Amino acid sequence: MTPALQFFLPLIVVAAGVSVAFQQVLNANLRTELGSPWWAGFVSYLVGMIIMLAVALLMPGPRPSLSAISGSSWISWTGGFFGAVFIGIAIIMVPRLGAATVLALIVVGQMVGSIVFDHFGLLGLQQQPVNLARLLGAGMLVSGVVLIRM
């Protein structure tokens, strides 16, 4: 990987994180405008689905075959459910707790979940045992949430 790519790839990921914060604020605004967190979540998913469909159709690469679809595990199909939980809770909680607190708590949840998934090698992940550095990192995230709430 070139040095330029090593510099820009993390920036792209940071931009994706900024887009999550932006999305949550926009969804909370839409909730107020529509009068419903559920319709705001539906609109968010509908627009996202249309964009993903357009990208999937326009980008080069293989299309999923019937055998690939039928051979996939049922649990792999539940990702949208967990995305809906994330969107729904964020839409409800951003106006109550603020975007920074909600996203900080989400990051804590993501880190705790990922440490558990890695430690036990869940869902096909390579097992990466918990160590002191990972626990300290998760603890620092929790400390960050406390500081953001002050």
C-alpha positions in Angstrom: 0.0 0.0 0.0 1.4 3.4 -1.0 2.1 6.0 1.8 -0.7 8.3 0.3 -3.2 5.4 0.5 -2.1 4.7 4.1 -2.8 8.3 4.9 -6.2 8.6 3.1 -7.8 5.3 4.0 -8.1 6.2 7.7 -9.5 9.6 6.7 -12.2 8.0 4.7 -13.2 5.9 7.7 -13.2 9.0 9.9 -15.5 10.6 7.2 -17.8 7.6 7.5 -17.9 8.2 11.2 -18.8 11.9 10.7 -21.5 10.7 8.3 -23.0 8.5 11.0 -23.2 11.6 13.4 -24.7 13.6 10.5 -27.2 10.9 9.8 -28.4 10.7 13.4 -29.0 14.4 13.6 -30.8 14.4 10.3 -33.0 11.4 11.4 -33.8 13.2 14.7 -34.8 16.3 12.7 -36.9 14.1 10.4 -38.6 12.5 13.4 -39.7 16.0 14.6 -40.8 17.0 11.1 -42.8 13.8 10.5 -44.0 13.4 14.1 -42.8 9.8 14.3 -39.5 8.0 15.0 -40.8 5.0 13.1 -41.5 6.9 9.9 -38.3 8.7 10.2 -36.4 5.4 10.4 -38.4 4.0 7.5 -37.5 7.0 5.3 -33.8 6.6 6.3 -33.8 3.0 5.3 -35.8 3.5 2.1 -33.4 6.2 0.9 -30.4 4.1 1.9 -31.9 1.1 0.1 -32.4 3.0 -3.1 -28.8 4.3 -2.9 -27.4 0.9 -2.2 -29.4 -0.7 -5.0 -28.1 1.9 -7.5 -24.5 1.4 -6.4 -24.9 -2.4 -6.5 -26.3 -2.2 -10.0 -23.7 0.3 -11.3 -20.6 -1.2 -9.8 -18.7 -4.0 -11.6 -18.6 -7.4 -10.0 -20.6 -10.5 -9.7 -24.3 -10.6 -8.9 -25.5 -12.9 -6.2 -26.6 -16.3 -7.6 -29.6 -18.3 -6.4 -27.2 -20.9 -5.1 -25.2 -18.3 -3.1 -28.4 -16.8 -1.7 -29.9 -20.2 -0.7 -26.5 -21.3 0.7 -26.1 -18.4 3.0 -26.9 -18.7 6.7 -30.2 -17.3 8.1 -28.3 -15.3 10.7 -26.4 -13.4 8.0 -29.8 -12.0 6.8 -30.6 -10.4 10.2 -28.1 -7.5 9.8 -30.9 -5.2 8.7 -32.8 -6.0 11.9 -29.9 -4.8 14.0 -29.4 -1.8 11.8 -33.1 -0.9 12.4 -32.6 -1.3 16.2 -29.6 1.1 15.9 -31.5 3.7 13.8 -34.6 3.5 15.9 -32.9 3.9 19.2 -30.7 6.7 17.9 -33.7 8.6 16.5 -35.4 8.4 19.9 -32.3 9.2 22.0 -30.5 11.9 20.1 -33.0 14.6 21.1 -33.0 13.4 24.7 -29.2 12.9 25.3 -27.6 14.8 22.4 -25.7 13.5 19.4 -22.3 13.4 21.1 -23.5 11.3 24.1 -25.6 8.9 21.9 -22.8 8.3 19.5 -20.2 7.9 22.3 -22.5 5.3 24.0 -22.9 3.6 20.6 -19.1 3.4 20.2 -18.8 1.9 23.7 -21.5 -0.7 22.8 -19.7 -1.4 19.5 -16.3 -1.8 21.3 -17.7 -4.1 24.1 -19.6 -6.2 21.5 -16.5 -6.4 19.2 -14.3 -7.5 22.1 -16.7 -10.2 23.0 -17.1 -11.3 19.4 -13.3 -11.4 18.9 -12.6 -13.1 22.2 -15.0 -16.0 21.5 -14.5 -16.0 17.7 -18.2 -15.6 17.2 -19.9 -15.7 13.8 -16.8 -16.9 12.0 -14.3 -14.3 13.3 -10.8 -15.3 14.0 -10.5 -15.6 17.8 -8.5 -12.8 19.4 -8.4 -13.2 23.2 -9.2 -10.3 25.5 -6.0 -8.7 26.9 -5.2 -5.8 29.2 -4.7 -3.3 26.4 -8.2 -4.0 24.9 -9.8 -3.8 28.3 -8.0 -0.5 29.0 -9.2 0.8 25.7 -12.8 0.0 26.4 -12.4 1.5 29.8 -11.1 4.7 28.3 -14.1 4.8 26.0 -16.4 4.6 29.0 -14.4 7.4 30.6 -14.9 9.4 27.4 -18.7 9.0 27.7 -18.6 10.2 31.3 -16.5 13.3 30.2 -18.9 14.0 27.3 -21.9 13.9 29.7 -20.3 16.5 32.1 
